[in-house]
Amino acid sequence: MRYCLLSIITLGLFVSCEDVINVDLPTSESKLVIDALIGYNENNGNPIVAGEVRLTYTAPFLSEEIPPVLNASVSILDEQSGESFQLLESQPGVFGVNFPELKFNRDYTLVVTHNNQVYTATQQMQHSSIIDKVEQKDGFLFDEEETEVEVTFMDIPGTRSYYLISFGFGNFLVIDDEFFQDSSLTFSYFYEDVDPGDLLVITLFGIDKEFANYASLALIQSGEDGGDGPFSVPPGNVRGNIINTSNPNNPPFGYFAISEFDTELLTLE
């Protein structure tokens, strides 16, 4: 079947190489995309809150640009204290976090207002493990030009846990502890197009089952092709946890998650 398909394509190149075919692809109304991953690290008593809320619109399939959302406001409400933190827009459609610390077992609500509609999601911060070791190795998976990096971390004891690992360059991996509960996990990740002297930033997030399912589907549909990462373009049939409180029939794409995280740096040799 593959041979026949290649033959047809080759034949087409010879008999119609001078024809220009313009294909009008169907388009649909742009929808709001809200990507919000907030991380927290105690940092030996000096808490670090990191992350951002990114607002974009869906774009046609072949579009090279993802339009940012303008004239929106974003805040995060601490449901226990009642304190609301207004996020500041650092660039069009991108809002950085600006509050001092987060606490476990406390509800935080994301509130996005745009075009007279309000979008919300409420989450609690998820625990994470820490990265025990990151080492450069000399193996490869498919190509000798690949760079192997070995990562080791201990599972959170006594609970079913899920993790999201960022390897930089828009590359992510979701891990379920089903087969290594209460144990240590060591695995290799293979980089392409990196050179000696490059600095790798590897971050481990603790996430819940719902976000793990969402992220897994997003990675599958994105093809893990790097760039701005799999969450820059919303999966077409994956619903997130954010609702439109003004019009429930018009939900946005995207997800709101809060996670404890740990980061390790590695300079390649």
Summary of the structure (lengths in Angstrom):
residues: 269
radius of gyration: 21.5
end to end distance: 45.2
largest distance: 71.4
contacts: 741
relative contact order: 0.18
helix: 13%
strand: 42%
